[in-house]
């Protein structure tokens, strides 16, 4: 049969029950012939055997990349399902899996994906999953979840979104020793081999989906995150949410805080606990915002201090990365955060090092002693990693603290009856609106101005009443409308700066963007429902 594929006896599509023992196994059946390819194979129970497909079967059936890069018998898969059930974990998330073994054939893997039009990709290599570390191939849940928010919060069409896992191995010994692990069982590849895979991936995306396809990098380790962003930002339509998205939402909170302190951002001295992707991304965007206020870049940089695992970042300290050196100032070396706070006397303290409880009672009280309205952002998450709780901040500052967090905290009521609702600086305020703008007007390169604009728009959505309640961000319930406003502003600026590529330019940009949004009003999917006369609907019984 033309186009049919027959598995050889050694790789026949077995129909035996995976619960049968080897002794009770029936003799092998003849190979199964099928003309189905790609997702159709995986969605057809009589053919799908999950991770038991051999490499040749995966290639011939066009399902390479649609399955994690490991080979497990059906018996082991049953054990895995039962183990996962006992752990009460979710089902295996589906996306596209790409490995170093696919070098030279990455574009072929994209052809396995059932949708021909893809406008947004979220990609991870699973090395620095927030709060969890190196999860290897199990990191697939991150791009899947991010893209779900693209649709729910930004209105991108789900069929035009693609989650990608670059499985380059894992340094997690527990996973390497786990017989049920679904990824490649070796240490992470580094150096030129890693870069070559990334280069081919980026080229394959644009070859398959065009230069306007948005590529969001997610949860890459510090060693690669800045390097890859700087390498690709002017070549592709790409951004790193951990660096730029976090920066934008943090700056939005600071801009909202200025409406309480009644001064300019350049009037503040900012101290970061942490000097990784998030801290450096926030600091760089703060510098841009201060420049917009009218001060020189060099003066803006002097107002920002950073503390990493070795202490205060100062000039002359050994082994500083290029990114850290930018914020190294002439000062004596100090290691203790409390001593540093008392010496620098910052007006704003921002935690992004995922060290739970780093903002001690003494540190919070010190901030309150030399600031009328101390700004304290405990942005690390999950909650167990937060630098301090909302309750500690409000109580220890007698309600004068301006607080924001990366994790949700419950409202706090002080002894005098005042109640505060802590603001959560969630990146979901940022990336859906940015993505909606980018795909709506065809922005090919995403500049830092986009994230500065986004921060300003988010701040504008915070009402005076919200500020009085302690909120520095608009309610999460309004996030779809916030995303729309972000997209409209970015699109307006894109056309004014000639960075948009889709023409003709829409006259009413808000109406144009609304027309691009995927409806999440699920009632709209219901068909008409109506009744017939009872006699016409009567079920006939009895014999003819």
C-alpha positions in Angstrom: 0.0 0.0 0.0 1.5 3.3 -1.0 2.5 5.5 2.0 2.0 2.6 4.4 4.5 1.6 7.0 5.0 -1.9 8.3 7.0 -2.4 11.5 9.4 -5.3 11.3 8.7 -8.2 13.6 11.3 -6.9 16.0 9.5 -3.6 16.2 5.9 -4.7 15.8 3.1 -2.5 17.2 2.2 -4.8 20.0 -1.4 -5.2 21.2 -0.7 -7.5 24.2 -1.6 -6.3 27.6 1.4 -4.7 29.4 0.3 -6.6 32.6 1.0 -10.0 31.1 4.1 -11.7 32.3 6.7 -13.0 29.9 5.7 -16.6 30.6 2.1 -15.8 29.7 2.9 -13.6 26.7 1.2 -14.7 23.4 3.4 -15.3 20.4 4.3 -12.0 18.5 1.7 -10.8 16.1 2.4 -9.8 12.5 3.4 -6.2 11.9 0.7 -3.5 11.8 0.4 -1.5 8.6 -0.7 2.1 8.8 -0.8 5.2 6.6 -1.2 7.4 9.7 1.6 9.8 10.6 2.5 12.3 13.3 0.0 13.1 16.0 -2.6 10.8 14.3 -0.5 7.8 15.4 -0.3 9.0 19.0 -4.0 9.7 19.2 -4.9 6.2 17.8 -5.0 3.7 20.8 -4.5 0.7 18.5 -1.2 2.1 17.3 0.2 4.2 20.1 2.7 2.5 22.4 4.2 5.6 23.9 7.9 5.5 24.7 8.1 2.0 23.4 8.4 3.2 19.8 11.9 2.5 18.4 14.0 5.2 16.9 13.3 3.9 13.4 9.5 3.8 14.1 9.6 7.3 15.4 11.4 8.5 12.3 9.2 6.6 9.8 6.0 7.6 11.5 7.0 11.3 11.8 6.7 11.3 15.6 10.4 12.1 16.4 10.4 15.0 18.7 6.8 14.4 19.8 8.0 12.0 22.4 10.6 12.4 25.2 14.0 11.2 24.0 14.1 7.9 25.8 12.9 4.3 25.1 10.9 2.4 27.7 9.0 -0.9 27.2 5.3 -0.9 27.7 5.8 -2.8 31.0 8.0 -0.1 32.4 5.6 2.6 31.2 2.8 0.9 33.2 5.1 1.0 36.2 5.8 4.7 35.6 2.1 5.5 35.3 1.3 3.7 38.5 4.2 5.4 40.3 3.0 8.8 39.1 -0.5 8.0 40.1 0.7 7.2 43.6 2.7 10.4 43.7 -0.5 12.2 42.5 1.4 14.0 39.8 0.0 15.3 36.5 0.1 13.5 33.2 3.1 13.8 30.9 3.0 17.2 29.2 3.3 17.1 25.5 5.5 19.4 23.4 8.4 19.1 21.1 11.6 17.4 22.4 14.9 18.2 20.7 18.3 16.6 21.5 21.9 16.9 20.4 21.4 13.6 18.6 19.0 15.5 16.3 21.7 17.8 15.0 21.3 18.3 11.3 17.6 17.3 11.4 16.0 19.8 13.8 13.8 21.4 11.1 12.6 17.9 10.3 11.3 17.6 13.9 9.3 20.8 13.5 7.6 19.2 10.5 6.3 16.5 12.9 4.3 19.1 14.8 0.7 19.1 13.5 0.3 22.9 13.2 1.9 24.6 10.3 1.4 28.2 11.6 3.3 28.9 14.9 3.6 32.4 16.2 5.0 31.9 19.7 7.5 29.4 21.1 8.6 29.0 24.7 11.8 27.0 25.0 13.8 25.7 28.0 16.7 23.4 28.6 15.4 22.6 32.1 18.6 23.6 33.9 17.3 26.3 36.3 13.6 25.6 37.0 12.4 28.2 39.5 12.9 26.9 43.1 13.6 23.3 41.9 16.9 23.5 40.0 17.9 21.1 37.2 14.9 19.0 36.2 16.2 18.0 32.8 13.5 16.7 30.5 10.9 17.1 33.2 11.2 20.9 32.6 8.7 20.6 29.7 5.9 21.6 32.1 7.3 25.1 32.2 6.9 26.1 28.6 3.5 24.3 28.5 2.4 26.4 31.5 3.8 29.6 30.1 2.0 29.2 26.8 -1.3 28.4 28.7 -0.9 31.9 30.2 -0.2 33.3 26.8 -3.7 32.2 25.8 -5.5 32.8 29.1 -3.9 36.2 29.9 -2.9 37.5 26.4 -5.4 35.9 24.1 -2.8 34.2 21.8 -4.4 31.3 19.8 -3.3 28.1 21.5 -2.8 26.3 18.2 -0.3 28.9 17.3 1.9 28.2 20.4 4.6 25.6 20.6 6.4 24.4 23.8 9.9 23.1 23.2 12.3 21.2 25.5 16.0 21.2 24.5 17.1 18.0 26.2 20.9 18.3 26.5 21.2 16.0 29.5 21.0 16.7 33.2 23.5 17.1 36.1 20.8 16.0 38.5 22.2 12.7 39.8 18.8 11.6 41.2 17.3 11.8 37.8 20.2 10.1 36.1 19.8 7.1 38.5 16.0 7.0 38.2 15.0 4.1 35.9 11.7 6.0 35.1 13.4 9.2 34.0 12.3 10.2 30.5 15.2 12.2 29.3 18.8 11.6 28.1 20.9 9.8 30.7 24.1 11.8 30.6 25.6 15.0 32.0 24.7 18.2 30.3 26.6 19.0 27.2 28.5 22.3 27.3 30.6 24.5 25.0 30.5 24.3 21.2 28.2 21.3 21.0 25.6 23.2 23.1 25.9 26.3 21.0 25.7 24.5 17.7 22.4 22.9 18.8 21.0 26.3 19.9 22.1 27.9 16.6 20.4 25.2 14.6 17.3 25.4 16.7 17.0 29.2 16.1 17.6 28.8 12.4 15.1 26.0 12.1 12.4 28.0 13.8 12.7 31.0 11.5 13.1 28.7 8.4 9.9 26.8 9.4 7.8 29.6 10.9 9.4 32.9 9.7 11.4 35.7 11.2 8.3 37.0 13.1 8.0 33.9 15.2 8.4 34.9 18.9 11.0 32.8 20.8 10.9 33.1 24.6 13.7 31.7 26.6 12.7 30.3 29.9 14.6 28.9 32.9 18.1 28.7 31.4 21.0 28.9 33.9 22.8 32.2 34.5 25.9 31.0 32.5 23.8 30.8 29.3 20.9 33.2 29.9 22.6 36.5 29.3 25.0 35.1 26.8 22.2 33.7 24.6 20.1 36.9 25.0 23.0 39.1 23.9 23.8 36.7 21.0 20.3 36.4 19.6 18.4 39.5 20.5 19.3 41.5 17.3 19.1 38.4 15.1 15.7 36.9 16.0 12.4 37.9 17.6 13.4 36.8 21.1 13.5 37.7 24.8 14.3 36.1 28.1 11.4 36.2 30.6 13.6 35.5 33.6 15.7 38.6 32.8 13.5 41.0 31.0 10.0 39.9 32.1 11.1 40.0 35.8 12.7 43.3 35.3 9.6 44.8 33.8 7.2 43.7 36.6 9.7 44.7 39.3 10.1 48.2 37.8 6.3 48.5 37.5 6.1 47.9 41.3 8.9 50.5 41.9 7.1 53.1 39.7 3.9 52.5 41.6 5.8 52.9 44.9 7.0 56.3 43.7 3.4 57.4 43.8 3.5 56.8 47.5 7.0 58.2 48.3 6.2 61.2 46.0 9.7 61.5 44.4 11.6 60.2 41.4 13.3 56.9 40.9 16.6 58.6 40.6 16.2 59.9 44.2 16.5 56.4 45.5 19.4 54.1 46.5 18.6 50.5 45.6 20.2 47.5 47.2 19.8 44.0 45.7 20.1 40.8 47.6 21.1 38.6 44.7 23.0 39.3 41.5 21.7 36.7 39.1 19.5 37.0 36.0 16.6 38.6 37.8 18.7 41.2 39.8 20.8 42.3 36.8 17.8 42.4 34.5 15.9 44.7 37.0 18.9 46.8 37.6 19.5 47.5 33.9 15.9 48.5 33.4 16.0 50.8 36.4 19.0 52.5 34.8 17.0 53.0 31.6 14.1 54.4 33.6 16.4 56.8 35.5 17.9 58.0 32.3 14.4 58.7 31.0 14.0 61.0 34.1 17.0 62.9 32.9 20.1 61.7 34.7 23.2 60.3 33.1 23.7 56.5 32.8 26.8 56.6 35.0 25.0 58.5 37.7 22.1 56.0 37.6 24.4 53.0 37.9 26.0 54.6 41.1 22.6 54.4 42.8 22.4 50.6 42.5 24.3 48.2 44.8 24.3 44.4 44.7 25.1 41.6 47.1 25.8 38.0 45.9 26.8 34.9 47.7 30.3 36.3 48.4 29.0 39.6 49.8 28.8 43.2 48.5 29.9 43.6 44.9 32.8 46.1 44.8 35.6 47.1 42.5 38.6 44.9 42.7 36.8 41.8 43.8 38.0 38.7 42.0 35.9 36.7 39.5 33.2 39.2 38.7 31.2 38.6 35.5 30.9 41.4 33.0 27.3 41.9 34.0 28.2 42.2 37.7 31.2 44.5 37.1 28.9 47.1 35.8 27.4 47.6 39.3 30.7 47.2 41.2 31.5 50.4 43.1 34.5 51.6 45.1 33.9 50.4 48.6 35.3 48.1 51.2 34.4 44.4 51.0 31.5 43.4 53.2 29.7 40.0 53.6 26.9 40.3 56.2 23.7 41.7 54.7 22.6 43.4 57.9 25.9 45.3 58.1 25.6 46.2 54.4 22.1 47.6 54.8 23.2 49.7 57.8 26.3 51.0 55.8 24.6 51.7 52.4 21.3 52.8 53.9 19.2 52.0 50.8 15.7 53.4 50.3 14.7 50.3 48.5 15.7 46.7 49.3 15.0 44.0 46.6 15.4 40.3 47.2 15.9 38.0 44.2 18.4 35.4 45.5 15.8 32.8 46.7 17.2 32.8 50.2 14.2 32.4 52.5 14.2 34.8 55.5 17.2 36.8 54.2 15.4 40.0 55.3 15.7 39.5 59.1 13.8 41.4 61.8 16.9 43.6 62.3 17.2 44.3 58.6 13.5 45.3 58.2 13.7 47.5 61.3 16.9 49.1 60.1 15.2 50.0 56.8 12.3 51.5 58.8 14.8 53.5 61.0 16.3 55.6 58.2 13.4 55.6 55.7 10.0 57.3 56.2 8.5 54.8 53.7 11.0 51.9 53.2 10.5 49.9 49.9 10.9 46.2 50.6 10.5 43.8 47.7 10.7 40.1 48.6 10.5 38.8 45.0 11.9 35.3 45.3 9.4 32.4 45.0 8.0 29.9 45.9 6.8 31.3 49.3 9.4 29.2 51.2 12.1 31.2 49.4 10.6 34.6 50.1 13.1 37.0 51.8 10.5 38.0 54.3 6.7 37.7 54.8 4.2 40.5 54.2 3.2 40.2 57.9 6.8 40.8 59.1 7.2 43.8 56.7 4.1 45.6 57.7 4.3 44.8 61.5 8.0 45.6 61.9 7.7 48.9 59.9 4.4 49.8 61.7 2.6 49.9 58.4 5.1 52.3 56.7 6.7 49.6 54.6 5.9 49.5 50.8 5.9 45.8 50.1 5.7 43.5 47.1 6.5 39.8 46.7 7.0 37.2 44.1 4.7 34.8 45.9 1.2 35.4 47.1 0.6 36.5 50.7 -2.6 36.9 52.5 -3.9 40.3 53.7 -2.3 41.7 56.9 -4.3 43.5 59.6 -2.3 45.6 62.1 -3.3 46.2 65.7 -4.6 49.7 64.8 -7.1 48.1 62.4 -5.4 49.0 59.1 -5.5 46.2 56.6 -3.0 45.8 53.7 -3.2 43.6 50.6 0.3 42.7 49.5 1.0 43.1 45.8 2.4 40.1 43.9 4.9 41.0 41.2 4.0 38.2 38.8 5.6 38.0 35.3 2.2 37.1 34.0 1.5 40.9 34.0 4.3 41.2 31.4 4.9 38.4 28.9 1.3 37.9 27.6 0.8 41.5 26.6 4.3 41.7 25.1 3.7 38.6 23.1 0.3 39.8 21.9 1.9 43.0 20.6 4.8 41.3 18.9 2.6 38.8 17.0 0.0 41.4 16.2 2.2 43.9 14.4 5.2 41.7 13.4 8.0 43.1 15.5 11.2 41.3 14.5 13.5 42.3 17.3 12.3 43.1 20.9 14.2 46.0 22.4 14.5 46.9 26.1 12.2 49.9 25.4 9.4 47.3 25.1 9.8 46.3 28.7 10.2 49.8 30.0 6.9 50.7 28.2 5.3 47.6 29.7 6.3 48.6 33.2 4.9 52.1 32.8 1.6 50.7 31.5 1.2 48.3 34.4 1.9 51.1 36.9 -0.8 53.2 35.2 -3.4 50.5 35.9 -2.9 50.8 39.7 -5.5 53.1 41.2 -5.1 55.4 44.2 -7.4 53.1 46.1 -5.1 50.1 45.3 -2.1 52.0 46.6 -3.9 52.9 49.9 -4.6 49.2 50.3 -0.9 48.3 49.9 -1.3 47.0 46.3 1.4 47.9 43.8 -0.2 46.0 41.0 -3.6 45.9 39.4 -5.8 42.9 40.5 -5.0 39.7 38.7 -8.6 39.4 37.7 -8.0 42.4 35.3 -4.9 40.9 33.7 -6.5 40.4 30.3 -7.4 44.0 30.1 -3.9 45.0 31.3 -2.4 42.8 28.6 -4.5 44.5 26.0 -3.4 48.0 27.2 0.3 46.8 27.1 -0.1 45.5 23.6 -1.8 48.6 22.3 0.9 50.9 23.7 3.7 48.7 22.3 2.1 48.5 18.9 1.6 52.3 18.8 5.3 52.8 19.6 6.3 50.1 17.1 4.6 51.8 14.2 5.9 55.2 15.3 9.5 53.9 15.4 9.1 51.8 12.2 9.8 48.5 14.0 6.4 47.0 13.0 6.4 45.0 9.8 2.7 44.3 9.2 1.1 46.9 6.9 -1.1 48.7 6.3 -0.9 50.3 9.7 -4.3 49.9 11.5 -6.0 53.2 12.2 -7.7 51.9 15.4 -5.0 49.8 17.0 -7.1 48.7 20.0 -9.9 47.4 17.8 -7.2 45.7 15.6 -5.6 43.9 18.5 -9.0 42.9 19.9 -9.7 41.2 16.6 -6.5 39.1 17.0 -7.4 37.8 20.5 -8.5 34.2 21.0 -11.7 34.0 22.9 -11.6 32.4 26.3 -15.3 32.9 26.7 -16.1 29.2 26.6 -19.8 29.7 26.5 -19.3 31.2 23.0 -18.3 27.7 21.8 -21.7 26.2 22.7 -24.0 25.5 19.8 -27.7 26.5 19.7 -29.9 24.4 21.9 -33.6 24.1 21.3 -36.4 21.6 21.7 -38.7 19.7 19.3 -42.3 18.8 20.1 -42.6 16.0 22.6 -44.3 13.6 20.2 -41.5 14.1 17.7 -38.9 13.3 20.3 -40.7 10.3 21.7 -38.6 7.1 21.8 -40.4 4.3 20.0 -40.5 1.0 21.8 -42.0 -2.4 21.1 -41.8 -4.7 18.1 -42.6 -3.6 14.5 
